[in-house]
Amino acid sequence: MHGHSVAEGAVVDRANRPGRASGTVALLNSLGTTLSMWDEVTALLRESFDVVRFDQRGHGDAVLAAGPASIDDLVDDFISVLDRLGLERVHVAGVSIGGMVAIRAASRRPDRVSSLAVLCSAAVYEPQGWIERAAAAREHGLEPMVPLIMDRWFSREFRYRRPEVVRDYAKMLGALDPAGYAAGCDVLATADLRDDLPKVTVATLVVGGAEDPATPPREQRRIARSIPHSRFEILPGVAHLAPVAAPVEVANLVSANALDQWK
């Protein structure tokens, strides 16, 4: 039973050096995952930062609001998290739909975003696939699509090397409320951030997975080309869930971008 708002369920992991954090990093989830997807990245970022995580509406224990949602509604959820925690500005990193929310937030509310990291995301999708996936989730539930999504989330090599992780994420996805997943599909079918990209003024990191079939590297290149102050990285051997498959690399890149310490 879903029980709380997005903002009420936000989790803050304090830096390991009390009183000496280099700011706060907010981490935005992909469709179909809970905030635990960032566990390993959070453990590494806490060397320098406070870290904020939360489940998107309809995911985990976060309530699914009535009626259709848009990308701006998810940005409003994110801003409500910052407001509830009393955070004026944060570094933002988002994966997949979380990356889209992060882009729109940086464009719409530059007063709240100090730096931006967009992981395995796209500025716009062909809508029909998401419309069909939303309909399938509502009609048949998520279980039939779990194997296909695992193949998109993790590379063949990772699935062979870390089958226990893949099993955990299959369980995570299978336990999700199909209505919450379908609502996220609806957002992806309608979101278009191409006009937002040139408006992003903060230091931006764009990361893709070399083996990501969901948002191939060409999508990240398009984002990076349109954001004025962007850095572009592709992670070899990584599919869609880069923070899970390559947490050290992702944490190091997000940290370097936030601290503006590119070498």
Backbone as JSON, one array per atom type, in Angstrom:
{
  "sequence": "MHGHSVAEGAVVDRANRPGRASGTVALLNSLGTTLSMWDEVTALLRESFDVVRFDQRGHGDAVLAAGPASIDDLVDDFISVLDRLGLERVHVAGVSIGGMVAIRAASRRPDRVSSLAVLCSAAVYEPQGWIERAAAAREHGLEPMVPLIMDRWFSREFRYRRPEVVRDYAKMLGALDPAGYAAGCDVLATADLRDDLPKVTVATLVVGGAEDPATPPREQRRIARSIPHSRFEILPGVAHLAPVAAPVEVANLVSANALDQWK",
  "N": [[0.87, -1.2, 0.0], [0.75, 2.06, -0.99], [2.06, 4.88, 0.72], [3.02, 7.54, 1.27], [3.88, 10.94, 0.36], [6.06, 11.96, -2.37], [8.01, 13.8, -1.41], [7.89, 13.38, 1.36], [9.01, 10.89, 1.62], [11.7, 11.19, 1.11], [15.19, 10.57, 1.47], [18.05, 11.39, 3.35], [21.46, 11.08, 3.18], [24.08, 11.7, 5.15], [27.25, 13.35, 4.76], [30.41, 11.73, 5.29], [32.1, 13.3, 6.68], [31.25, 15.18, 9.05], [29.8, 18.4, 8.95], [31.56, 19.28, 7.06], [30.89, 18.9, 4.45], [30.91, 19.11, 0.87], [28.73, 20.27, -0.26], [25.45, 19.31, -1.5], [24.29, 16.43, -3.16], [21.69, 15.53, -5.25], [20.0, 12.65, -6.22], [18.38, 11.16, -8.92], [16.03, 8.77, -9.82], [15.75, 6.04, -12.23], [13.06, 4.93, -14.4], [11.06, 2.39, -13.0], [12.65, 1.64, -10.86], [13.76, 1.77, -7.41], [14.9, 4.01, -4.79], [17.07, 2.62, -3.82], [18.68, 1.91, -5.91], [20.81, 3.59, -6.03], [22.57, 2.93, -4.02], [25.35, 2.07, -3.89], [26.68, 4.13, -5.26], [25.97, 6.28, -3.62], [27.31, 5.62, -1.23], [29.93, 6.13, -1.98], [29.88, 8.84, -2.82], [29.41, 10.07, -0.4], [31.82, 10.53, 0.76], [32.45, 13.12, 0.24], [30.09, 14.61, 0.0], [26.76, 15.51, 1.18], [23.93, 13.45, 0.51], [20.94, 13.2, -1.29], [18.09, 11.23, -1.78], [15.16, 9.86, -3.38], [12.04, 8.15, -3.92], [10.31, 8.05, -7.01], [6.98, 9.18, -7.82], [4.5, 6.69, -7.44], [6.35, 4.69, -7.23], [8.24, 2.46, -5.14], [7.39, 3.36, -1.88], [6.06, 5.65, -2.48], [3.27, 7.65, -3.09], [0.99, 7.39, -5.85], [-0.09, 9.99, -7.7], [-3.4, 11.13, -8.56], [-4.72, 11.09, -11.88], [-3.24, 12.05, -15.11], [0.34, 12.49, -15.51], [3.04, 14.81, -16.1], [6.33, 15.65, -17.37], [6.94, 18.02, -16.07], [5.45, 17.8, -13.74], [6.94, 15.88, -12.39], [9.3, 17.3, -12.03], [8.29, 19.24, -10.29], [7.79, 17.58, -8.1], [10.44, 16.98, -7.38], [11.4, 19.55, -6.7], [9.77, 19.96, -4.52], [10.85, 18.16, -2.74], [13.36, 19.34, -2.22], [12.46, 21.72, -1.04], [11.16, 20.75, 1.25], [13.3, 19.74, 2.65], [14.74, 21.98, 3.11], [16.69, 22.87, 1.33], [18.49, 24.99, -0.68], [20.09, 25.03, -3.09], [21.32, 22.4, -5.12], [23.57, 19.87, -6.33], [22.73, 17.93, -9.12], [22.01, 14.68, -10.22], [20.78, 12.46, -12.57], [19.33, 9.45, -13.83], [18.2, 8.07, -16.87], [14.75, 8.5, -17.04], [15.03, 10.06, -14.8], [17.2, 11.61, -15.52], [16.02, 13.2, -17.47], [14.19, 14.64, -15.91], [16.06, 16.02, -14.4], [17.3, 17.64, -16.35], [15.14, 19.29, -17.18], [14.63, 20.53, -14.74], [17.02, 21.97, -14.36], [16.83, 23.74, -16.45], [14.38, 25.06, -15.97], [14.42, 25.84, -13.29], [16.96, 27.26, -12.56], [17.96, 28.46, -10.33], [17.99, 26.57, -8.38], [19.74, 24.55, -8.99], [23.03, 23.48, -8.94], [24.97, 22.03, -10.35], [24.88, 19.67, -13.07], [24.25, 16.31, -13.89], [23.69, 14.03, -16.36], [22.58, 10.9, -17.01], [22.61, 8.15, -19.15], [20.32, 8.86, -20.75], [17.77, 10.54, -22.72], [16.77, 13.27, -24.84], [14.33, 13.31, -26.04], [11.81, 10.92, -26.83], [10.65, 8.42, -29.18], [7.25, 8.23, -29.22], [5.41, 6.03, -29.46], [6.27, 3.47, -28.63], [6.41, 3.72, -25.85], [3.76, 4.29, -25.24], [2.58, 1.87, -25.93], [3.9, 0.19, -24.11], [2.99, 1.19, -21.68], [0.29, 0.52, -21.87], [0.49, -2.28, -21.93], [1.57, -2.79, -19.37], [-0.53, -1.96, -17.75], [-2.51, -3.75, -18.49], [-1.46, -6.37, -18.31], [0.29, -6.43, -16.19], [3.67, -6.28, -14.76], [5.34, -8.48, -14.8], [5.57, -10.08, -17.23], [7.27, -8.49, -18.82], [9.68, -8.28, -17.53], [12.1, -9.92, -18.11], [12.92, -8.87, -20.65], [13.4, -6.19, -19.98], [15.5, -6.46, -18.16], [17.5, -7.23, -19.91], [17.91, -4.84, -21.18], [18.68, -3.15, -19.16], [21.1, -4.2, -18.19], [24.3, -5.18, -19.39], [25.27, -7.98, -21.48], [27.64, -9.17, -20.57], [27.73, -8.23, -17.9], [25.4, -9.39, -16.86], [26.15, -12.05, -16.92], [28.36, -12.04, -15.19], [27.42, -10.92, -12.79], [25.0, -12.25, -11.72], [23.41, -12.27, -9.44], [22.85, -9.62, -8.85], [21.28, -8.92, -11.04], [19.1, -10.6, -10.55], [18.13, -9.41, -8.19], [17.29, -6.92, -9.16], [15.38, -7.68, -10.99], [13.47, -8.64, -9.23], [12.89, -6.25, -7.89], [11.73, -4.72, -9.96], [9.57, -6.39, -10.65], [8.04, -6.24, -8.35], [6.97, -3.77, -8.38], [4.3, -1.35, -8.49], [2.17, -1.75, -11.14], [0.63, 0.36, -12.17], [2.04, 2.63, -11.38], [4.41, 2.31, -12.84], [3.37, 2.39, -15.44], [2.41, 5.02, -15.46], [4.81, 6.41, -15.48], [5.74, 5.64, -17.99], [3.87, 6.99, -19.53], [4.7, 9.63, -19.1], [7.21, 9.58, -20.36], [6.4, 9.22, -22.95], [5.48, 11.68, -23.69], [7.28, 13.68, -23.0], [9.52, 16.24, -24.02], [12.53, 17.58, -24.33], [14.13, 19.09, -25.93], [14.14, 21.85, -26.43], [14.9, 22.76, -23.97], [17.59, 22.22, -23.58], [19.59, 24.16, -24.62], [19.2, 26.11, -22.73], [20.33, 25.39, -20.37], [22.65, 26.31, -18.03], [24.55, 25.58, -16.16], [27.54, 23.75, -15.15], [27.76, 20.76, -16.88], [27.56, 17.26, -16.99], [27.44, 14.61, -19.21], [26.61, 11.32, -19.54], [26.93, 8.14, -21.02], [26.11, 4.67, -21.65], [28.1, 2.33, -23.3], [26.92, 0.02, -24.23], [24.2, 0.36, -24.15], [20.99, -0.32, -25.0], [18.61, 0.98, -24.68], [18.86, 3.79, -24.43], [20.92, 4.69, -26.59], [24.44, 5.65, -27.1], [24.39, 7.71, -29.02], [22.23, 9.29, -28.32], [23.04, 10.57, -25.98], [25.13, 12.04, -27.03], [23.74, 13.87, -28.61], [22.44, 15.34, -26.62], [24.66, 16.43, -25.25], [25.82, 18.01, -27.25], [24.05, 20.1, -27.41], [23.97, 21.42, -24.98], [25.5, 24.12, -23.49], [27.82, 24.15, -21.64], [29.1, 21.47, -21.39], [30.29, 18.16, -20.61], [31.25, 15.09, -22.01], [30.95, 11.63, -21.63], [31.51, 8.19, -22.26], [30.8, 5.03, -20.99], [32.5, 2.04, -21.17], [31.25, -1.28, -21.82], [28.91, -1.02, -20.38], [25.4, -0.97, -19.85], [22.08, 0.19, -19.56], [21.59, 0.88, -16.81], [23.75, 2.52, -15.53], [24.64, 3.56, -12.94], [24.41, 1.31, -11.34], [25.87, -0.74, -12.59], [28.39, 0.41, -12.88], [29.37, 1.81, -10.45], [31.59, 3.09, -9.2], [32.87, 4.51, -11.25], [30.77, 6.2, -12.03], [30.27, 7.64, -9.64], [32.73, 8.94, -9.33], [32.79, 10.57, -11.63], [30.48, 12.18, -11.29], [31.15, 13.47, -8.92], [33.51, 14.87, -9.67], [32.42, 16.59, -11.57], [30.67, 18.11, -9.99], [32.44, 19.33, -8.27], [33.93, 20.69, -10.04], [36.41, 19.7, -10.99], [37.79, 18.71, -13.22], [40.3, 16.9, -14.86]],
  "CA": [[0.0, 0.0, 0.0], [1.56, 3.27, -1.03], [1.65, 5.6, 1.89], [3.47, 8.9, 1.52], [4.23, 11.74, -0.81], [7.45, 11.87, -2.8], [8.87, 14.58, -0.52], [7.93, 12.78, 2.7], [9.83, 9.69, 1.61], [13.09, 11.49, 0.76], [16.22, 10.09, 2.39], [19.29, 12.15, 3.32], [22.66, 10.41, 3.69], [25.03, 12.76, 5.47], [28.65, 13.12, 4.42], [31.19, 11.08, 6.33], [32.85, 14.34, 7.42], [30.2, 16.09, 9.52], [30.11, 19.82, 8.92], [32.57, 19.61, 6.05], [30.42, 18.46, 3.14], [31.14, 20.04, -0.24], [27.43, 20.52, -0.85], [24.5, 18.19, -1.53], [23.97, 15.84, -4.46], [20.39, 14.87, -5.34], [20.05, 11.56, -7.19], [17.04, 10.94, -9.45], [15.96, 7.39, -10.28], [15.19, 5.63, -13.52], [11.76, 4.27, -14.37], [11.06, 0.99, -12.59], [13.59, 1.37, -9.77], [13.6, 2.51, -6.17], [16.1, 4.79, -4.44], [18.19, 1.73, -3.5], [19.58, 1.77, -7.06], [21.96, 4.47, -5.83], [23.26, 2.59, -2.77], [26.82, 2.06, -4.01], [27.11, 5.48, -5.62], [25.83, 7.11, -2.42], [28.4, 5.31, -0.29], [31.15, 6.78, -2.47], [29.72, 10.29, -2.81], [29.4, 10.56, 0.97], [33.16, 10.97, 1.15], [32.54, 14.58, 0.07], [28.8, 15.28, -0.12], [25.48, 14.98, 1.62], [23.24, 12.87, -0.64], [19.48, 13.12, -1.18], [17.44, 10.29, -2.7], [13.73, 9.67, -3.15], [11.32, 7.37, -4.92], [9.37, 8.8, -7.81], [5.56, 8.85, -7.59], [4.12, 5.37, -7.92], [7.46, 3.77, -7.04], [8.52, 2.27, -3.73], [6.24, 3.69, -1.04], [5.56, 6.98, -2.84], [1.91, 7.56, -3.61], [0.76, 7.78, -7.23], [-1.12, 11.03, -7.74], [-4.49, 10.88, -9.49], [-4.66, 11.8, -13.16], [-1.99, 11.94, -15.86], [1.47, 13.32, -15.06], [3.95, 15.29, -17.13], [7.7, 15.83, -16.86], [6.94, 19.14, -15.15], [4.97, 17.31, -12.45], [8.06, 15.22, -11.72], [10.17, 18.38, -11.58], [7.64, 19.8, -9.1], [8.07, 16.64, -7.01], [11.83, 17.19, -7.0], [11.5, 20.83, -5.99], [9.12, 19.79, -3.22], [11.84, 17.49, -1.88], [14.32, 20.35, -1.79], [11.78, 22.64, -0.12], [10.89, 20.08, 2.53], [14.57, 19.55, 3.34], [15.37, 23.27, 3.31], [17.88, 22.94, 0.48], [18.34, 26.02, -1.71], [20.71, 24.6, -4.34], [21.96, 21.09, -5.04], [24.06, 19.21, -7.53], [21.71, 16.97, -9.51], [22.37, 13.61, -11.14], [19.63, 11.62, -12.84], [19.5, 8.42, -14.85], [17.03, 7.78, -17.69], [13.74, 9.52, -16.8], [15.6, 10.98, -13.81], [18.02, 12.57, -16.26], [15.12, 14.15, -18.11], [13.73, 15.52, -14.84], [17.19, 16.89, -14.03], [17.47, 18.64, -17.41], [14.05, 20.27, -17.1], [14.83, 21.31, -13.51], [18.12, 22.92, -14.57], [16.34, 24.76, -17.38], [13.25, 25.79, -15.41], [14.75, 26.36, -11.97], [18.42, 27.34, -12.43], [18.3, 28.93, -8.98], [18.04, 25.44, -7.45], [20.66, 23.53, -9.5], [24.42, 23.95, -8.97], [25.59, 21.32, -11.47], [23.95, 18.71, -13.65], [24.79, 15.09, -14.48], [22.63, 13.32, -17.08], [23.11, 9.56, -17.24], [21.82, 7.17, -19.91], [19.04, 9.52, -20.96], [17.51, 11.12, -24.03], [16.0, 14.51, -24.77], [12.96, 13.02, -26.5], [11.64, 9.55, -27.3], [9.54, 8.1, -30.07], [6.23, 7.95, -28.19], [4.54, 4.86, -29.61], [6.76, 2.36, -27.82], [6.04, 3.96, -24.45], [2.31, 4.15, -25.16], [2.3, 0.43, -25.94], [4.39, -0.41, -22.88], [2.06, 1.58, -20.62], [-0.92, -0.29, -22.02], [0.82, -3.65, -21.54], [1.71, -2.83, -17.92], [-1.87, -1.85, -17.13], [-3.35, -4.9, -18.81], [-0.87, -7.66, -17.97], [1.27, -6.33, -15.11], [5.07, -6.09, -15.17], [6.1, -9.72, -14.83], [5.94, -10.55, -18.57], [8.31, -7.67, -19.46], [10.9, -8.22, -16.71], [13.32, -10.39, -18.79], [13.34, -7.92, -21.69], [13.96, -4.99, -19.35], [16.82, -6.81, -17.62], [18.44, -7.21, -21.04], [18.18, -3.45, -21.51], [19.33, -2.52, -18.01], [22.44, -4.73, -17.92], [24.96, -5.78, -20.55], [25.39, -9.44, -21.45], [28.78, -9.52, -19.7], [27.35, -7.97, -16.5], [24.42, -10.4, -16.47], [26.9, -13.29, -16.68], [29.28, -11.86, -14.07], [26.74, -10.53, -11.55], [23.6, -12.69, -11.84], [22.66, -11.97, -8.22], [22.36, -8.25, -8.99], [20.18, -8.95, -12.0], [17.95, -11.19, -9.85], [17.59, -8.4, -7.27], [16.58, -5.88, -9.91], [14.18, -8.31, -11.53], [12.5, -8.64, -8.13], [12.51, -4.86, -7.67], [10.79, -4.32, -11.01], [8.37, -7.21, -10.57], [7.25, -5.86, -7.18], [6.48, -2.4, -8.55], [2.91, -1.13, -8.87], [2.1, -1.54, -12.6], [0.07, 1.68, -12.48], [3.13, 3.59, -11.23], [5.29, 2.15, -13.99], [2.66, 2.89, -16.62], [2.38, 6.49, -15.4], [6.12, 6.87, -15.94], [5.75, 5.46, -19.45], [3.09, 8.1, -20.09], [5.56, 10.83, -19.07], [8.24, 9.43, -21.38], [5.77, 9.33, -24.27], [5.11, 13.07, -23.98], [8.35, 14.64, -22.65], [10.39, 16.71, -25.1], [13.42, 18.54, -23.67], [15.08, 19.66, -26.88], [14.22, 23.31, -26.25], [15.5, 23.05, -22.67], [19.03, 21.98, -23.54], [20.42, 25.37, -24.72], [18.95, 26.99, -21.59], [21.09, 24.9, -19.21], [23.84, 27.16, -17.9], [25.5, 25.06, -15.18], [28.45, 22.71, -15.63], [26.96, 19.57, -17.14], [28.17, 15.99, -17.36], [26.52, 13.71, -19.92], [27.24, 9.99, -19.51], [26.19, 7.07, -21.66], [26.68, 3.32, -21.62], [28.44, 1.9, -24.66], [26.06, -1.09, -24.63], [22.84, 0.7, -23.72], [20.04, -0.37, -26.12], [17.45, 1.83, -24.39], [19.27, 5.14, -24.86], [22.27, 4.51, -27.13], [25.32, 6.81, -26.96], [24.04, 8.83, -29.92], [21.29, 10.16, -27.62], [23.81, 11.43, -25.08], [25.88, 13.0, -27.86], [22.81, 14.93, -28.99], [22.26, 16.19, -25.44], [25.91, 17.16, -24.97], [26.04, 19.02, -28.29], [23.1, 21.22, -27.27], [24.15, 22.1, -23.7], [26.72, 24.92, -23.7], [29.0, 23.83, -20.83], [28.92, 20.06, -21.09], [31.36, 17.18, -20.79], [30.62, 13.88, -22.52], [31.69, 10.42, -21.32], [30.86, 6.91, -22.52], [31.35, 3.97, -20.15], [32.53, 0.78, -21.92], [30.7, -2.46, -21.17], [27.79, -0.63, -19.52], [24.12, -0.79, -20.52], [21.25, 1.35, -19.19], [21.69, 1.28, -15.4], [25.16, 2.8, -15.26], [24.99, 3.66, -11.52], [24.47, -0.02, -10.73], [26.93, -1.51, -13.23], [29.69, 1.09, -12.77], [29.17, 2.84, -9.41], [32.81, 3.85, -8.92], [33.06, 5.45, -12.35], [29.71, 7.2, -11.97], [30.5, 8.5, -8.48], [33.89, 9.8, -9.59], [32.43, 11.56, -12.62], [29.53, 13.13, -10.69], [31.91, 14.27, -7.95], [34.4, 15.77, -10.4], [31.59, 17.62, -12.2], [30.15, 18.97, -8.95], [33.55, 20.1, -7.7], [34.61, 21.32, -11.16], [37.79, 19.25, -10.86], [38.21, 17.91, -14.38], [41.75, 16.89, -15.14]],
  "C": [[0.89, 1.24, 0.0], [1.09, 4.23, 0.04], [2.08, 7.03, 2.04], [3.77, 9.63, 0.22], [5.69, 11.53, -1.16], [8.37, 12.57, -1.79], [8.99, 13.94, 0.86], [8.83, 11.56, 2.76], [11.3, 9.94, 1.29], [14.04, 11.06, 1.87], [17.47, 10.95, 2.23], [20.4, 11.31, 3.94], [23.72, 11.48, 3.9], [26.46, 12.36, 5.11], [29.39, 12.5, 5.6], [32.01, 12.06, 7.16], [31.85, 15.38, 7.89], [30.66, 17.55, 9.51], [31.07, 20.24, 7.84], [32.16, 19.14, 4.65], [30.63, 19.55, 2.1], [29.84, 20.38, -0.95], [26.58, 19.26, -0.82], [24.29, 17.74, -2.96], [22.61, 15.17, -4.36], [20.43, 13.87, -6.49], [18.64, 11.17, -7.61], [16.99, 9.61, -10.2], [15.5, 7.24, -11.72], [13.79, 5.07, -13.31], [11.93, 2.83, -13.91], [11.99, 0.64, -11.46], [13.19, 2.17, -8.54], [14.91, 3.21, -5.84], [17.3, 3.9, -4.1], [19.12, 1.53, -4.7], [20.85, 2.6, -6.91], [22.81, 4.08, -4.63], [24.78, 2.7, -2.88], [27.37, 3.43, -4.39], [27.05, 6.4, -4.4], [26.96, 6.87, -1.44], [29.7, 5.99, -0.69], [31.04, 8.3, -2.43], [29.78, 10.86, -1.4], [30.8, 10.88, 1.51], [33.27, 12.49, 1.1], [31.2, 15.3, 0.19], [27.74, 14.68, 0.8], [24.75, 14.5, 0.37], [21.75, 12.76, -0.34], [18.97, 12.15, -2.23], [15.95, 10.21, -2.38], [13.14, 8.81, -4.25], [10.37, 8.27, -5.7], [7.94, 8.33, -7.52], [5.21, 7.51, -8.22], [5.21, 4.33, -7.82], [7.76, 3.65, -5.55], [7.27, 2.52, -2.9], [5.64, 5.06, -1.38], [4.21, 6.85, -3.54], [1.86, 8.02, -5.07], [-0.39, 8.77, -7.27], [-2.18, 10.67, -8.78], [-4.28, 11.67, -10.78], [-3.32, 11.65, -13.84], [-0.92, 12.89, -15.34], [2.31, 13.72, -16.26], [5.35, 15.38, -16.52], [7.75, 16.99, -15.88], [6.39, 18.75, -13.78], [6.1, 16.62, -11.68], [9.11, 16.23, -11.27], [9.59, 19.02, -10.32], [7.86, 18.9, -7.89], [9.48, 16.85, -6.48], [12.0, 18.49, -6.22], [10.85, 20.73, -4.61], [10.03, 19.06, -2.24], [12.84, 18.5, -1.34], [13.69, 21.3, -0.77], [11.58, 22.0, 1.24], [12.17, 19.92, 3.34], [15.3, 20.87, 3.59], [16.64, 23.46, 2.51], [17.65, 23.96, -0.64], [18.86, 25.56, -3.07], [21.4, 23.26, -4.12], [22.6, 20.76, -6.38], [23.08, 18.1, -7.86], [22.29, 15.96, -10.48], [21.17, 12.71, -11.32], [19.91, 10.64, -13.95], [18.17, 8.16, -15.54], [15.96, 8.85, -17.49], [14.2, 10.52, -15.75], [16.51, 12.01, -14.45], [17.18, 13.61, -16.96], [14.56, 15.15, -17.08], [14.82, 16.51, -14.47], [17.41, 17.98, -15.07], [16.39, 19.72, -17.31], [14.19, 21.13, -15.84], [15.93, 22.35, -13.7], [17.71, 24.05, -15.5], [15.31, 25.67, -16.72], [13.58, 26.48, -14.1], [16.27, 26.43, -11.78], [18.87, 27.83, -11.06], [18.44, 27.78, -7.99], [19.1, 24.4, -7.82], [22.06, 24.11, -9.63], [25.22, 23.3, -10.09], [24.65, 20.2, -11.88], [24.72, 17.52, -14.21], [23.62, 14.3, -15.07], [23.18, 11.98, -17.52], [22.13, 8.72, -18.05], [20.41, 7.69, -20.17], [18.94, 10.02, -22.39], [16.72, 12.4, -23.85], [14.56, 14.32, -25.19], [12.95, 11.57, -26.98], [10.56, 9.47, -28.37], [8.4, 7.59, -29.17], [5.54, 6.6, -28.27], [4.97, 3.69, -28.73], [6.36, 2.49, -26.36], [4.54, 3.87, -24.24], [1.94, 2.67, -25.09], [2.76, -0.23, -24.65], [3.48, -0.05, -21.7], [0.8, 0.73, -20.67], [-0.68, -1.73, -21.58], [0.94, -3.78, -20.02], [0.35, -2.79, -17.25], [-2.7, -3.11, -17.35], [-2.79, -6.21, -18.26], [0.05, -7.61, -16.75], [2.69, -6.29, -15.65], [5.82, -7.4, -15.38], [6.48, -10.16, -16.24], [7.09, -9.76, -19.21], [9.62, -7.63, -18.69], [12.13, -8.74, -17.46], [13.83, -9.43, -19.85], [13.99, -6.69, -21.07], [15.31, -5.27, -18.72], [17.88, -6.79, -18.72], [18.79, -5.79, -21.45], [18.96, -2.77, -20.38], [20.78, -2.93, -17.85], [23.02, -5.4, -19.16], [25.05, -7.3, -20.38], [26.51, -9.86, -20.48], [28.43, -9.33, -18.24], [26.35, -9.02, -16.03], [25.09, -11.73, -16.17], [27.73, -13.19, -15.41], [28.57, -11.6, -12.75], [25.26, -10.96, -11.59], [22.77, -12.36, -10.6], [22.11, -10.55, -8.25], [21.16, -8.21, -9.93], [18.93, -9.54, -11.36], [17.31, -10.17, -8.91], [16.79, -7.34, -8.01], [15.35, -6.42, -10.62], [13.09, -8.34, -10.47], [11.99, -7.22, -7.85], [11.45, -4.43, -8.7], [9.49, -5.09, -10.9], [7.46, -6.83, -9.42], [6.62, -4.48, -7.32], [5.0, -2.39, -8.91], [2.85, -0.89, -10.39], [1.55, -0.17, -12.98], [1.14, 2.76, -12.36], [4.1, 3.53, -12.39], [4.64, 2.71, -15.24], [2.59, 4.41, -16.64], [3.71, 7.08, -15.83], [6.27, 6.72, -17.44], [4.98, 6.6, -20.13], [3.91, 9.38, -20.15], [6.58, 10.75, -20.2], [7.67, 9.57, -22.79], [5.51, 10.78, -24.66], [6.24, 14.08, -23.74], [9.2, 14.98, -23.88], [11.24, 17.85, -24.54], [14.36, 19.24, -24.64], [15.21, 21.17, -26.74], [14.85, 23.7, -24.91], [17.02, 23.04, -22.71], [19.87, 23.26, -23.66], [20.26, 26.31, -23.54], [19.71, 26.56, -20.34], [22.41, 25.65, -19.14], [24.88, 26.62, -16.93], [26.43, 24.05, -15.83], [27.69, 21.39, -15.72], [27.82, 18.4, -17.59], [27.12, 15.14, -18.04], [27.23, 12.37, -20.07], [26.33, 8.99, -20.21], [26.87, 5.74, -21.45], [26.91, 2.83, -23.03], [27.52, 0.8, -25.16], [24.62, -0.87, -24.19], [21.89, 0.66, -24.92], [18.85, 0.55, -25.92], [17.7, 3.27, -24.8], [20.71, 5.05, -25.34], [23.11, 5.78, -27.02], [24.99, 7.97, -27.88], [23.07, 9.79, -29.24], [22.02, 11.09, -26.67], [24.65, 12.45, -25.87], [24.98, 14.16, -28.27], [22.57, 15.89, -27.83], [23.49, 17.05, -25.23], [26.16, 18.26, -25.99], [25.19, 20.26, -28.07], [23.2, 21.95, -25.94], [25.5, 22.83, -23.74], [27.95, 24.45, -22.94], [28.94, 22.37, -20.41], [30.19, 19.26, -21.36], [30.7, 15.84, -21.09], [31.52, 12.67, -22.24], [30.86, 9.19, -21.69], [31.57, 5.84, -21.72], [31.33, 2.65, -20.91], [31.91, -0.37, -21.11], [29.47, -2.22, -20.32], [26.54, -0.46, -20.36], [23.37, 0.37, -19.87], [21.42, 1.8, -17.74], [23.15, 1.47, -15.0], [25.48, 2.92, -13.77], [25.1, 2.32, -10.81], [25.65, -0.81, -11.28], [28.31, -0.91, -13.02], [29.63, 2.18, -11.7], [30.41, 3.68, -9.13], [33.01, 4.91, -9.99], [32.02, 6.56, -12.29], [29.93, 8.16, -10.81], [31.67, 9.45, -8.72], [33.55, 10.9, -10.59], [31.48, 12.62, -12.05], [30.26, 14.04, -9.71], [32.8, 15.29, -8.64], [33.6, 16.9, -11.04], [31.1, 18.61, -11.14], [31.24, 19.87, -8.38], [34.34, 20.87, -8.76], [36.11, 21.01, -11.12], [38.22, 18.36, -12.02], [39.71, 18.03, -14.59], [41.97, 16.72, -16.63]]
}
